[in-house]
Amino acid sequence: MPAQRYDQTGQHYSRTRRADPRVAGHIEQALSGTASVANIGAGAGSYEPAQAVVAVEPSGVMIAQRSSNSAPAVRATAESLPLATDAVDAALAVLTVHHWEDLDRGLAEMVRVARRRVVILTWDHTVMENFWLLRDYLPMAAATDAQLAVPVARFTELPGAVTIRPVPIPHDCIDGFAGAYWRRPEAYLNPDVRAGMSLFTHTSSVDTELSVLQAEITTGAWHRRNAALLDRTTMDLGYRLVVAEL
């Protein structure tokens, strides 16, 4: 995504896109044993590990929301990292690769600057398309998701030993990404919540579809249709952690 779009849509990221500690645990485990990390497409700093030594982010609006104790931020793109070859132990990219204008170049840059490991949090559209929000209510957003998502098989082309691990999403996830509210449907009616989701910012008006969701929440139809979800504590919505040992 160009920096200008994040300058418009990322104004409230520090409020709506806070790191969930359980999701963060998966990322921290993937980075175990590393002493220095470059956070690529770092945004406002969610999921930035303690060992991060630099953050790369193209949007000034996003950088302005970073905490004062975050890693130093450099305004640049993934496709042209201002870092030396083998500069860090690991390169990290959290829910950002779908915004890059040149995926191949961005991935090559991550490999170039990382001595040991590349870690990427992304999602698999073939799983996400079965999420009730897309399947039952928002076909236009489902089409957007298909266009945004990077096929997971693409990451198996990274050098070294590549593993792809599921990241289950807790029912009370505090990070407001697209699948976070799978057991809290009323959240998707909140425009501030939707403003932090690429799924909605890249899709034209969905007011009519959301009015159907609102009506079915009110009548209880949503809860009857999705009763099997109401006792679950986690859900696999297709979020995947890619780890390449270089």
N, C-alpha and C positions, 0 to 999 in steps of 0.2 A: 504494500500500500504506500503511495506517495506520502511524504511527510505532511503535505498540505491537508490531506484528508484526516490524518490523526490530529492535526492542529484543530480540526473542527469537531471530531467525534471523540477524542480522547481527553476532553477537558475534565471529566469526572472519574477518570480511571483510578485515581488514588482512593476514591470512595467506594466505587462499585466493583473494582477488580482487586480486592485484597487477597493475599496468598492464603489458601487453606492449608493448615498444618499437616493434614493427612496426605494431600497431594504433594506438598513440599517434601514430605518424608520419602516419597518415591524418588524424587529428584536428588535429594541429598544422598540417598543410598547409591544412586547411579554415579554420583561424583565422589564417592568414598575413596580415600587414598590420594586425592589430588590436593595440591597445595596452592594452586593458582588457577583461576577460572576467568575467562572472558565471557561476559553475558551479552549475546548478540540480539539486537532487537529488544533491548532491555526494558523499554517503556518506562513506567513509573517505579520499577524496581521490584515488582512482585516476584517471588521465588528466587531472588538473587541470593546465592549462598554466601556464607561468611568468608569463604576463601576467594570471592570475586575481587579481582584487582583492577578491572576496567569494565565499563559498560559502554556499548555502542548503540546509539539510538538516533534516528534521523530527525525526529520531531522535537522542536524546542518546547512545545507545550507539554509533552510527556516528560522531558528532562526537568522542567520546572516543578513537577510534582514529586520528584525523587526526594527521599529523606536526606537530611544533611549528613547522616552517617553512612550513606550508601557509597558504593565504589565510585571513583571518579568517572564521569560520563564524557564521552567523545561524540560529537554530532557527526555521524557518518552512516553509510548504508552497509548492509551485509555483503553486498557485491564488491565492495572496495574497502576492506578493513584496514584502518591505519595502524596496523600492528606488524611487527616483524615475524618472519617465519619461525615456527616453534617458540612463540613468545610465551605461551602458557601451557599448563598441564592439560587443560580441557577447555573446549568451547561449548557453550550452552545456548540453546535457542528454545524459548518457551512460548508456544502458541503464536508463532510469528512467521514461520516459513511460508505460509499461504499468502502473506502480504508481499513477499519479495517479487520484484519485477523480473529477476533472472535467477531462478532457483538453482540451476546448475552452477552458476558462478558463485552464488552465495554459499552453497555447500562446499565447493572447492576452496573457498576462502576460509571456512571453518576448519577444514582439514589442514590447510596450510599453516594456520597460526597455532594449532593444537599439537603438542608433542605426543600426548597419550590417548586422548579420548574426545569423542564428539557425543553430546547428549542433546536430544531433541524431543520436546513434548509436542505432539500433534494429534490428529484424530483420523479415524478410518470412516469415510463416508458410507461404505457398504454396511456398517453397523449403525451409524448415526441416522441413516435414512429411515430406520425402523422406530426411531424415537417418536412417541405419541404426538409430540408437538408438530413435527414435520409430517408424519404419516396421516394424522387425522384432521389437522387444522390448517397447516401452512404449506401447501404444495409449491407456492412461489419461492418460499424460503428454502424448501427442500432442493429446488433447482439451484438456488444460490449456493447452498452448501456443496452441491455436486461440483459446481464451478470453482469454488474456493479451495476445496480439499485437495491435498497432494496425495496421489495414490500411495499407500503404505509400501507397496512393493518397490517404489522408487528408492526408498532408503536402503534397501538391501544391496544397492549398487555402491554404497559407501565402502571405502577401503577397510581392510582389517576384518575382525570378527564382529558381526553385527547381530544384535539381539533386539527383539521387539516385544515389549512387555505391556500387558493391559494395566491401565490405571483406573480402578473402580472409583466412582464418584459417590461420596457420602450424601445421604438424604438432606443433611443440613449444611451442605458446602457453603462457605462464606465468600468464595470467589464467584463473581457473576458472569462466568462464561456461559455459552449457549445451553449446555446440558445441566447446569448447576441446580436448576429448580425442578428437576424431574418429578419430585413428590410435592412440590409447592406451586401448582399451576397459576395461582393468582399473581405470582411475581411477574409473569410475562405480560400482565396487563399494565405494569408500571412503566411509563415511558423513560424514566431515569435508568431503570434496570436495562431496558432494551437498548438504550444509547451506548452502553458499553459492550455490545455484542455485534461483531462483524456480520453475523447472520442477518441482523435487522438493518444495519446501516448500509448494507449492500443490496437490500431488497426494497422495491417500491412499496407503496402503502399496503399495509396488511390490516387496516382498520376493520374491514368487513369480517375477515376471518377471526380476528381477535374478539369481535363482538359475539361471534358464535361460541368461542371458548368461554367468554364471560357468562353468557346465558347458561351454558352447560355446567359451569361451576355453581351458579345460583340455584339451578334446579336439582343439582346432585347427579346429573347425568355423567359428568366427567368422573366422579368418584365411583359410580357404579361400573363404568366401563373399565376403570383402572384399579379396581379393588385389589388385585393381586400385588400392586406396587406398594400399597399403604403400610404393609408390615415389613417391607424390605428396608435394610439400612444402607446398602450400597447398590449401585447399578453399573453395569458395563455398557456405556454409551458409545464406545469406540475410541475413547482417548487412549493413546499409545505413547510409550516412552521408548524411543529409539536410542540404542547405545552402540557406538562403534568404537571398538578397541583398536587403535591404530598400530 
